[in-house]
Amino acid sequence: MDVIHYYQSLIQNSNTVMGAMVEASGTEALTVSHNYLLDYDVLKLAISGRPEAAVLDSAVREYQFALFALVSGQYRHAFGGLRLFFELMLATVQFSAHEIDYRLWAKDSKDINWSALKDPQTGVFSTNFIRAFNPGFSDYGKQYSAIAETVYRECSEFVHGNARTHVLLPADMNFQNDVFCSWHDKAKIIRLAIIFTFSARYLNYVSKETVERLEPIVLETIGDLAPVQELFATPLGAK
């Protein structure tokens, strides 16, 4: 088999995997996860014109690559891409408070560090960070930090090649329903954590029009939180 034919066969196999996915699971889960991209477009409105918006763009690009890997049966890469997306989205929020770190990162002089993102004193879920921008959210940071830590660790198992992942993943590029569903579950949890951090950081600093665009997304994900209920119970412009 020549090299070109070999890779053509892999592409054809990806189509086979996608067909098996649709046959076994339909399109609902994929559609839901794909449509999260619409939410992330709205989140970008909150930071339009800010330097960290470029990081969000990079994050969304990685999410799209992760989705492509998922439907192609490249599950390890799908989880890896999801993890990178999560890191970049949280870094977007972190950089909003530390522009010098963003400038250094953009010049390849500083890395994004998960430990810094979740640091209990200075990270995006920390009481100090949240209180600086939206004190009403600060009591919930620890809860969402735990959620974020768990899902990040689970995605990291695939990145690091933990032994358990070799058992879970198919040896060849074949559709694996359990793994497919697990990816969507993690994408949903990651979206929850992202919307919490963006709400805590930006809701007090965006226009009325942007709040109106964000309202259905925020209410659908974290609408049970008291500060969210208080915010949207107050007529816009009345505060």
N, C-alpha and C positions, 0 to 999 in steps of 0.2 A: 504494500500500500504506500503510495507516495504521500508526501507531507500534506499537500493541499487536499487530497482526498480524505486523509485522516481527519482534518479539522472540519471539512464539510460534513463528514459523518457525525461529528460531535454536534454540529448545528442542527442537523436533521434529528438527532436524538433529543435535543432540547425541545423541538416541536412535538416529539412523541410524549415527552414528560408533560408538556403543557396540555396536550390532548387528554392524557390520563387524569390530570388534575381536574379538568372541567368535567370529565365523565364521572369521577368519584365524588367531587365536592361542589360542582357547579361553579358559579362565578361570584357568589355573594361575598365570601370572605375577602377575595382579592379586590373586589370593587370597593368594599369598606376601607381596606388599608390603602388602596390607591387614592381614594377620595380624601384621605387625611392630608394629601398635598394641598387641597383647597383650603383647609384650615391653616396650614403653614403659610400660605399666601396671605391670608388675613393677618396672621401674626406679624408678617413683614410690614404691614401698614403701621404697626405700633413703633417701628424703628426706622421708618423710611427717612432717608437722609442722614442717618447716624452711621458712624464708621463700622460698627459691628454688623450692619446689615449684610456686608460681604461674607461674613462667616455663616450667616443663615443661608445664603445662597449656596455655599459650598455644602452645607449640611443637607439641604434638600436634594442636591445632585446625588449625594451618597445614598440617600433614601431611595431614589429612583433606581440606582444601580443595584441596591439590595433587593428591591422588588423584582428586577430582571433576573437576578441570580436565583431568587426563589422560584419563579415560574419555569426556570431552565433546569431545575433540579440540582443546582449548585448550592446546597444548603449551608455548608460551612461558611462559604463566602457571603451568603445572605445574612447570617447571624453576625458575621464580622462587619458587614456594611451597616447593619442596624446599630451595632454598638458605636461605630464611628459617627454615625448620624447623631446619636444621643450625645456623645461627647461634644460635638460641634454645636449643637443646639444649646447645651448648658454653658458652653464657653461663650456663646453669643451674649448670654445674660451676664456672665462674669466679666467679660470685656467691657460691658456698658459702664461698669463702675471702676474699671482699671484700664483706661485707654492706653496708657503706656505699655501695658502687657499686650494689648492688641497690636500696637505698632511694632513691638519687638517680634511678636509671632508672625506678623506679615512680612517681616524681614528675615525670617528663619533664624531668629536669635533667641526664641523662647518656645518651649513645647507646651501643648495643652496637657495638663496633668490631672488625671481623675482624682487623685488624693486632694488636690487643691480645690477642685470643683465641689467636693463633698465635705471639705474641712468643716468641722463643727463650730469653729469660731469665725471663719471668714468666707466659707463657701456659699453657694447660691441658695442653699437650704438653711443656712445658719440664722439664728435669731438676730444677730447683729446686722447681717446683710439685709434681711427682709425688713427689719424694723426701720432701717434707714430710708426705705422707699414706701412701705405700706405696712405700718405697725399692726393693723388688724389681721394680717396673714401670719404674723410671726409665731403664733402658738401652734401652727400646723406644720412648720418646717421640718421638725423631727420626724413626723409621720411620713411625709413625702420623701424625705431623705432615705428612710428605711426602704420604701418602695423602690426608689431609684437604685439603691445599692444592690438590692436583690436581683432586679432584672439585669443590671449591668454585669453582675457576677455570672448570671446564667448565660448571657451572650458571650462572656469572656471564656467560658469553658470551651466553646467551639473555636475561638481564636487561638487558644493555647493548646488545643488538641488533647484535652483531657480524655482519659481512657474511656469514660462513659460515653463520650460523643462518638467514638468509633463504633460502639455497639448500636447507638441510636441511628446513625446515618447509614444509608445504603452503600454497599461497596462500589456500585456503579451509579451512573446518573439515571436513577429511576424515581418515579413518584413515590413519596413516603407521606401518607396522610397525617400521621401523628406529628411528624416534624413540621409539616406544612401548617397545621393548626397551631402548633406551639409558637411558630414565628409570628403569626397574626395576634396571638394572645400577648406576646411581648411588645409588639408594635402598639397595641392598644394601651398597655400599661405605660410605655414610654411617652405616648401622647399625653396621657394624664399628668405625668410628672412635668412635662414641658409646659403645658398650659398653666399649671400651678405656678411655675417659676416665672413665666412671662407675665401672668396676671399680678403676682406679687411685686414684680419689678416695674411694670410699665402702666398699669391701669390708672394710676394717679397722675399720669403725665402725658396722656394722649388726648386728642380732640374728641369732641362730642360725637362726630361722625365715625371716628374709629371705634369708640366705645360701642356704638350701635352695631357696627359690623362684628365686633368681638362678642357681643352679648350672647347670641345663641350658642356659640362654641363654648364659652366659659360656663354658662348655665348648664349645658348638657354634660359637661365633664366634672366640674367642681361646684355645681349649684347648691349642694347641700351644706357648704361652708357658710358660717354666719356672716363673715365680711362680704362675701359675694351676694348673699341675699340682701344685705343692707345696702350695698352699692346699687343694685338694680331695682330695689324697691323705691329708691329715691328718684323722682323724675329728673332726667338729665337737665342740667342747667339750674336746678333748684338748690344745689349744694352751696 
